[in-house]
């Protein structure tokens, strides 16, 4: 079965996909190219929200809501706090990227990488359809995490604990050393 | 829906993240670009999980682990940037040349 362009647009789910994917990619591009530091981080919200919407399309509800809660809820706040504390140029245009000497090779490298990945994907999977809208229940996922994947889960818990302690130890002011 | 359309979105986001990591000067924005790359990897994992109809849902569970590790990474990263800013008065990676000979 070969999927042609007209087949692609006949399926209504693909229109929903385009409505999600195009803003996601635009927001991703503005995240790495915007000259306003707060806007760059807020575009990252849109890009991550778009990825969460793609997860909902694929039926991965729990992963989607985790992205919304952890990334958009917590990580973005950390970014904004980091920006404010490091006294970055808030609310104005500033020189946040390297000049053309770095941008041109970087654009070339990322374009070539995107081309190679896309070519490989189209070569391998160009006609594979994906079953839409079969939601994975949170119940099923949690049973797997606390049964089959319980040791990796505990390891991740320890990594988070170490990161918490490390973050506090790094970021607090050391009075006796400072004096 | 085809498999490739999701994977291409992931590849495009990953390439943009790579571009951002190379070209950005501000350390916080480099971390943001790394987050973009991790989101792209998550899209790939979940797509293949749905495509393969995996009974263990390894792709979705692995992407949950990646989300947790990304949160830890950002916490540590911001703490390191704060410490560097306190000592060097800048978050611009070009000016942090302390280890240059």
Interface residues (C-beta under 8 A of the other chain):
Chain A: X3 X8 X11 X13 X14 X17 X21 X24 X25 X28 X29 X31 X32 X33 X37 X40 X41 X44 X47 X48 X51 X54 X55 X57 X58 X59 X60 X62 X63 X66 X67 X70 X71 X74 X75 X78 X79 X81 X82 X83 X85 X86 X87 X88 X95 X96 X97 X98 X102 X103 X105 X106 X107 X109 X110 X111 X113 X114 X117 X118 X121 X122 X125 X126 X127 X128 X129 X130 X131 X132 X134 X136 X140 X141 X144 X145 X148 X149 X152 X153 X156 X159 X160 X162 X163 X164 X166 X167 X168 X170 X171 X173
Chain B: X1 X2 X3 X4 X5 X6 X7 X8 X9 X11 X12 X13 X14 X15 X16 X17 X18 X19 X20 X22 X23 X24 X25 X26 X27 X28 X29 X31 X32 X33 X35 X36 X39 X40 X42 X43 X46 X47 X49 X50 X51 X53 X56 X57 X60 X61 X63 X64 X65 X67 X68 X69 X70 X71 X72 X73 X74 X75 X76 X78 X79 X80 X81 X82 X83 X85 X86 X91 X94
